Amino acid sequence: MSSHELPFLILNLAVEMIFVLNSRLHAQAVPPERAASVLSDIGTNVFDTAFVNELFTPTAMYSSTSVLQVFTALSSSTIMRLSENSMRKLYDLVYMTVKYQIFTLRHPLELLELTLNHLDAVQKILPAAMRPLTSAAEERVLRLASTLNMGDWASTRRSLLNFFTGRHVRVSIFLENKMQDSTSGAFYIPRDAFLSPSPACKPPGLVYVADVPHPGTFAHPDAHLPYPPHIPLGSWRPRKGAARMTSNGFDIYAASAAAAGSSRTATVAGAAGAHAIVVADPLLRHTLEMPMPKKPTFEGASAVTASTGPPTPPPVSVAAEDEQNAYDAEVNYLAQLIGSVNRARGVQYFELDLFPDGTGSSGEAAAAVPVPSAAPTPITNAASSRGAGASPAMPVTRMTASAVQEQNKKLLSIMNDFQSPKGAGSGDAGGAVPATGGASMNDLLDIMDEL
């Protein structure tokens, strides 16, 4: 199983976040110096060397709530202050955009092309002084790509597909372009136009059997698809400056604005990399994303087999608890690294509502089901021990098992002090006070007075 999904997830989401912020800052006429400062701060934190190094450390895939915590800390690292509603809609929009891009990739290697497209496009938005940082991140991506085989790419792509599966947020820009179902929020996935130009990618419809010289065939709608004319068969090597199969990863909001200014019949391909023209019935050229069936929960299974008693949660092993502690430490360390680029004192912050209600902006998330909580995951002490003295971006305390036991000992000690016998002229001798109940039991106010 691959453990290199995180850089492809965070970098693609972060660049899409920069695209959205750039579009909204210009749409709301934020002063250019403030808009440039916001984009510069976010870019500096995303492509900071320490943060990028941590991204490329092999680790397990994060949950959507943990990723939201990282991006909440990212947005808080600038002079801009977003409301909870704006932060939720921003994450929903970025989440669904990258989800569509991942779902429309035809080959695992196109994931590398998507990331390179994002890094190329963001260099046109961020200040020129940040180009060394973005170039260094691009080199790290290419260096990692050189170590992965096709099985690693397939595993990474599968992990990203699983991350985005099961959550549908209706987004106006996708609804207007007939790329998303207005009822379920599922995407219309465009059908294939070309085969991947790799010798190992045979046309679908062939069945190979051991010890049989000729393969069998079966009918498949994509059996007669051609190879792309701009990439000769066998010469596909995704790298910097090379011809690419996917056009996903560019600024869809800038493309949409340009298309709206020139013609209302512009193709959807220019907006989000889909090779299809807007038609009355999207299913003529698309395939509807199929929602994944939900698996029965442990509580539901317990209710069926033992309805007379309350469900018993599965036991949590010590190894699982240690793994969760390490996982929380990794998430919070990333949040600390985001805030490690300290801003000079005396800078004035400004609040911004990115998606005001009722505006109908083309980038607004129309509805969400379900939406992850905006509350960050708990922060552990292990996270702070890894940083170089940086304070957590969001100070939340997580009680581990050992901490709970220590706290219980302190509480029991205090209770024993309350229940110790007290006399008329001494605080540690005299008649005994009942431990519980009775008219002679001191209430909380009396105890406070005695202390």
KAZI-V667053 format. One record per run of one state. SS is the DSSP state (A for helix, B for strand, O for the rest). FROM is the first residue (numbers start at 1). TO is the last residue. Records with the same first field share a line. If there is no record, write none. Layout:
BEGIN
SS=FROM-TO  FROM-TO
END
This chain:
BEGIN
O=1-4  28-31  47-48  56-63  76-79  83-83  104-109  123-127  146-149  165-167  177-179  181-186  191-194  196-205  208-215  218-226  228-251  263-268  273-281  285-285  289-297  306-317  339-349  353-364  370-378  380-380  387-396  398-400  420-443  451-451
A=5-27  32-46  49-55  64-75  84-103  110-122  128-145  150-164  172-176  252-262  269-272  282-284  298-305  318-338  381-386  401-419  444-450
B=80-82  168-171  180-180  187-190  195-195  206-207  216-217  227-227  286-288  350-352  365-369  379-379  397-397
END
